[in-house]
Amino acid sequence: MTGSYRLVTKKSAERELRGIPKQDLHRIVKRIEGLAHEPRPPGCEKLSGQERYRIRQGDYRIVYAVDEAQRTVEVVRIGHRREVYRQ
């Protein structure tokens, strides 16, 4: 992919970031920022039954959607791997 995408973070995802320990937070934010340049980096997986993807950062997962028409990446959820997929 060339060019860059605009990053959009849902308010709920921003709240989830506040509960993450500082040592993990920096790496997670850096990983999210990387999505602006490569929305489907190596290791990302498409979630079944949804138009969303997830990437891993340590024990945490970042769930996001890509809109090619508007060139945006919307971060939907951020959380520990044991909790992030629960609704």
C-alpha positions as CSV (number, residue, x, y, z in Angstrom):
1,M,0.0,0.0,0.0
2,T,1.2,3.4,-0.8
3,G,0.2,6.7,0.6
4,S,-1.2,7.2,4.0
5,Y,-4.6,6.7,5.7
6,R,-6.3,8.9,8.2
7,L,-6.6,7.4,11.7
8,V,-9.9,7.6,13.5
9,T,-10.3,6.3,17.0
10,K,-13.7,5.6,18.6
11,K,-14.3,7.3,22.0
12,S,-14.7,3.8,23.5
13,A,-11.3,2.8,22.2
14,E,-9.7,5.9,23.7
15,R,-11.2,5.0,27.1
16,E,-9.8,1.5,26.8
17,L,-6.4,3.0,26.2
18,R,-6.5,4.8,29.6
19,G,-6.7,1.4,31.4
20,I,-3.5,0.0,29.8
21,P,-0.3,-0.1,31.8
22,K,2.3,2.5,30.7
23,Q,4.9,0.0,29.6
24,D,2.5,-1.5,27.1
25,L,0.7,1.8,26.2
26,H,3.7,3.3,24.2
27,R,4.1,0.2,22.1
28,I,0.3,0.0,21.4
29,V,0.2,3.7,20.3
30,K,3.2,3.2,18.0
31,R,1.5,0.1,16.5
32,I,-1.7,2.1,15.9
33,E,0.2,5.0,14.3
34,G,1.8,2.4,11.9
35,L,-1.6,1.6,10.6
36,A,-1.8,5.0,8.9
37,H,1.1,3.8,6.6
38,E,0.2,0.1,6.3
39,P,-3.4,-0.7,7.2
40,R,-2.9,-4.4,6.7
41,P,0.6,-5.1,8.2
42,P,2.1,-8.6,8.3
43,G,0.4,-10.6,11.0
44,C,-2.9,-8.8,10.8
45,E,-6.0,-11.1,10.6
46,K,-9.4,-10.5,9.2
47,L,-12.1,-11.2,11.8
48,S,-14.6,-13.8,10.6
49,G,-18.1,-12.5,9.8
50,Q,-17.0,-8.8,10.1
51,E,-15.2,-6.3,7.9
52,R,-12.7,-5.7,10.7
53,Y,-9.1,-6.7,11.2
54,R,-7.0,-7.3,14.3
55,I,-3.3,-6.9,15.1
56,R,-1.4,-8.1,18.1
57,Q,0.8,-6.1,20.4
58,G,2.0,-8.4,23.2
59,D,-1.0,-9.5,25.2
60,Y,-3.1,-6.8,23.7
61,R,-5.3,-6.7,20.5
62,I,-6.2,-3.8,18.4
63,V,-9.4,-4.3,16.4
64,Y,-10.0,-1.9,13.5
65,A,-11.8,-1.3,10.2
66,V,-10.4,0.0,6.9
67,D,-12.4,2.2,4.6
68,E,-10.6,2.2,1.2
69,A,-12.9,4.8,-0.4
70,Q,-12.2,7.4,2.3
71,R,-8.7,6.1,3.1
72,T,-9.4,5.9,6.8
73,V,-8.5,3.4,9.5
74,E,-11.0,3.4,12.4
75,V,-9.7,1.8,15.6
76,V,-12.7,0.1,17.2
77,R,-11.4,-1.7,20.3
78,I,-8.2,-2.1,22.2
79,G,-7.9,-4.6,25.0
80,H,-6.3,-7.6,26.6
81,R,-6.5,-10.7,24.4
82,R,-8.8,-12.5,26.9
83,E,-11.4,-9.6,26.8
84,V,-11.2,-7.9,23.5
85,Y,-13.5,-10.2,21.5
86,R,-16.4,-10.2,24.1
87,Q,-19.3,-8.0,23.3
